Amino acid sequence: MTQSLTVADELEQAAARVDAAVAAVAKLEPAAQTAATELKQAIEAFHKLALTTIVRRLKQDPRGKELLLELVEDPAVYALLVMHGIVRADPLTRARRVLDGARPYMQSHGGDAELVDVRDGVAYVRLHGSCNGCSLSAFTLRKHVEEALLREVPEITRLEVINDQATPAILRTEAQEAPAIEKGWLRGPAVAEVPPGQMVSFATERGSVLIVNLANRLSAYRNACAHQGRPLDGGMLDPDAGTLTCPWHGFCFDVQSGECLTAPQAQLEPFPLRVVDGIIWVRPQ
């Protein structure tokens, strides 16, 4: 007896069909690729027009507005509306993008900033390098970050600097002794084997681990997409955008936080990471 497909099965099949079509277009001659891309863009423009009309009408009716809020909680609906610019990404996602845009300026002055959270109108930021201190240059860089966040993300009304240690997923150079294996720490590759802008996976008895080097800052995650658990090591790492795109269905993740930019409800599983004598150690959960 044939069983009916679940919604997840249907989404999986639809995503696989898109992947197959994109792969087929990539093999076409340049002129055919251009025509196929134009067709894709025309269809997307048509869909955006229709979706915008639907959302506008739903917002005009109290009952429709409630239904729209429920629909947006669905990852597929949310991703579709965000892709077409109909629904704005959440404040945390937009704040990360603002910091990504400000990062070249900060790094050119020897500083950097890491967004930890956005909660109740407050952006919690951890500062690094020249951004962290009492000098005039440090004050100027902090002011640059604050002004950018308040200007681009209206939900944020205040910036608060966190002065604790870096999160476990970030490279920590203070450790001088090899972590205790009996406490769950596992030896990984040498730092030299993971150059900036690259990623490496290695197998452990607790599953595959993915190490990512973004601008000389290392992060460790379970080598599994938060969508369906498929490996990420064949994905596309974009050092400039700070993102990792799953090779299977295109889910995009923020490399520093593990947050899924395609479906914010999803999240990569981070692992504590240490570097001792040029060797990377991780502690899978």
Secondary structure, DSSP 4 states (H G I P E B T S, - for coil): -PPPPPHHHHHHHHHHHHHHHHHHHHTS-HHHHHHHHHHHHHHHHHHHHHHHHHHHHHHHSHHHHHHHHHHHTSHHHHHHHHHTTSSPPPHHHHHHHHHHHHHHHHHHTTEEEEEEEEETTEEEEEEEETTSSSSHHHHHHHHHHHHHHHHH-TT--EEEEE-SPPPTTS------SPPPGGGT-EEEEEGGGS-TTEEEEEEETTEEEEEEEETTEEEEEESS-TTT----TTSEEETTTTEEE-TTT--EEETTT-BBSSSTT-B--EE-EEEETTEEEE---
